Amino acid sequence: MDRDDEQLLRRRVYGTDHDHPGPLPNRDYAELVGGPLDGLLLDITGWTSDEVQTGVALMTELGQFGAGGRALYDPRPGERSRWDWFGDSP
């Protein structure tokens, strides 16, 4: 993988169509840090403070449990736009 490919992957939004993977203007995104989805963006537009504080369990085949598994991410304290990986779940 060359540097351009790496940059493209880093700006991809989790769960988007592969033909249109990039972020859109006027949307709020959190960067996923660490774990199997490292570098992807998560669209949190319209999420309440409670929803953001709860964190997420995102489906991925790349984690410890393979197909059907989930990667767990919580917002970094004081940084709504960066969410840290803290493990995988079946």
Helices and strands as residue ranges (DSSP letters): H 3-10, E 29-33, E 41-43, H 49-54, E 56-59, E 70-76, E 79-89
